[in-house]
Amino acid sequence: MVQPQHRRVDNIERSVYRFLYENYELPSVNLKDTINYGDSEFTSEGKDFWTEVKFLSSGAGRKGVSLLQIDLYFRARGRVDGGALTSGDRLATLITAGEQLLVDAMRVRSIPIYDYTDRLSPVLLAGKRILVQNGEGKFKEPDSTQVLDGLEDNLNRRTLTYRLRLLDDAAQAKEYDD
C-alpha cells in the first residue's frame, strides 16, 4: 500500500527543515550558514556559533510522534584586560537570543507539509499540517530544554527537544483546524 504524501517521513522532515530555515533568523548573523541539517559535509571547524538540527525518532506520519532535537553550540572565550566584553560574551548573548528565537519560531499554529517528490519544486499539501505538542499535551512548547556549559574546548550547548505530530493524528486536532 502506497503511503499518502503527507505521511511520508522524508516529506515531514524536509518540511520542518524548510520551516526552520525560513523562520529562524538573528539580526546581523546569517544563521543559514550556521545550521547543520544532518549534512555530512558541514563542519563546525573555525566556527564559534552553529546550530544542529536532527530527528531522534520519526513516528509522525505513522500515528505517532517525531522527536526533533535542536542544539545551539557556541565557544566561549575568556575575558581580557579589565573585564571588557569578549567575543565569547557576545556569543553567549547571541545563543540566548538564538534559543529564544527558536522557541518563538516553534510557537506556531502548525507547520505546513510539502510534497518533495520533485525536490526542486516542492508542492504545498493543502490542509496537511504538523503540530508542536509536548509530552504534557501543551501545544507550541518544547518537550525539554537542557543547558550544557563548560564542555571540552570551551564549548557550550543549549538543547531544545520538540514532539511533532500530524494534525490528522492529534487527539485535540479540531482546536487547530486551519
Stockholm file with secondary structure:
# STOCKHOLM 1.0

chainA/1-178         MVQPQHRRVDNIERSVYRFLYENYELPSVNLKDTINYGDSEFTSEGKDFWTEVKFLSSGAGRKGVSLLQIDLYFRARGRVDGGALTSGDRLATLITAGEQLLVDAMRVRSIPIYDYTDRLSPVLLAGKRILVQNGEGKFKEPDSTQVLDGLEDNLNRRTLTYRLRLLDDAAQAKEYDD
#=GR chainA/1-178 SS CCCCGGGCHHHHHHHHHHHHHHHCCBTTBCGGGTEESSCTTCCCTTCSEEEEEEEEEECTTTTSCEEEEEEEEEECCCCCGGGCCCHHHHHHHHHHHHHHHHHHHTCSSCEEEEECSSTTSCEEEEEEEEEEBCTTSCBTCCSEEEEEEEEGGGEEEEEEEEEEEEGGGCTTGGGGCC
#=GC SS_cons         CCCCGGGCHHHHHHHHHHHHHHHCCBTTBCGGGTEESSCTTCCCTTCSEEEEEEEEEECTTTTSCEEEEEEEEEECCCCCGGGCCCHHHHHHHHHHHHHHHHHHHTCSSCEEEEECSSTTSCEEEEEEEEEEBCTTSCBTCCSEEEEEEEEGGGEEEEEEEEEEEEGGGCTTGGGGCC
//
